[in-house]
Amino acid sequence: MRGWQTVKAGSPTDALELATDLQEPTPREGTVLVEVLAAGMGLPDYFMCHGSYAMTPPLPFTQGQEVVGRVLGWGEGVEGRQVGDRVMAVTSFFTGEGSYAEKALALDDFCLPVPDDMTDAEGAAFLIPMHTAYLGLATRAQLQPGETLLVLGGAGGTGTAAVQIGKALGATVIATVAGADKVGFCKQLGADHVIDRKHDDIAQAVMDLTNGRGANCVYDPVGGPAYTAASKCVAHEGRICLIGFASGQWGPVDPAHMVMQNYSVVGVIPSNYGREYKEEVQEKLLAWWRDGKLSVRVEEMVPFDQLPQALERLGASQVQGKLVLGVHTDATAP
């Protein structure tokens, strides 16, 4: 079996090696073996190369959290699957059996059918960004129609999902980007206002746009200085959703500032939720997708042998939307 392995800690071009004789993963309890068609790419994969992601498995390992593939088999406790079904899923990446290989293990409780009219590339880029954004905004932060949402890193993989879901929930959306070339991209997604942090102060710009009220909700996959700026412009009784640390460090939460300004900080990760919840969310997300309220922005389906270079681009913030790795020759592009 062909697959990429992370063999040491370092930049993707140093850490990754392409192997041609990997052993096929064996399904364990609660997992589904899939033939990989396409694999979504995210910043956690870049950080796993460096060994700085919390769920990085021991070396050597095959990463890749997101997958679209065909069901080949399953382990104990799995019911209702059929060989050949096309599914989108979160993989068992934390055990080193991810989707940057010709076969991978998917988690049965986060393995859902792909609509017939959705391409493999779209499906591979859908599940984690859309579910994380919905969980953060609708479930954890309880975003209400008419509220103002600030999305940090609005042109990134998870940011693009948050901008669109924020609009679908009826919010006024302010997105931040790094560079003028990303401003128009976020406006195409539906953002009402876009702040280029290279030229404008985020906190001041948000306060100006909201007539001094601030943002009711902040979606933060960036961390670092961007979080600090957002904490200066969050509204009374506002909520900050911590998603990730694209900047390389988590947002420096200041409890005293939270108390004095009366806002909440909530963690967001789409795990420890049951299948029923995930299926309900998927049904709502797909309804929005069919209505044109959501779209999956895949910048490129990357050839299989170019994974390290693509992850370097991702880590350097040179991507708008998502990158998807084309694993099978039959994988359908966006």
Buried (B, 14 or more C-beta within 10 A) or exposed (E): BBBBBBBEBEBBEEBBEBBEEBEEBEBBEBBBBBBBBBBBBBBBBBBBBBEBBEEBBEEBBBBBBBBBBBBBBBBEEBEEBEEEBBBBBBBBBBBBBBBBBBBBBBBBBBBBBBBEEBBBBBBBBBBBBBBBBBBBBBBBBEBEEEBBBBBBBBBBBBBBBBBBBBBBBEBBBBBBBBBEEBBEBBBEBBBBBBBBBEEBBBBEBBBBBBEEBBBBBBBBBBBBBBBBBBBBBBBEEBBBBBBBBBBEEBBEEBEEBBEEBEBBBBEBBBEEBEEEBBEEBBEBBBEBBEEEBBBBBBBBBBEBEBBBBBBBBBBEBEBBBBBBBBBBEEBBEB
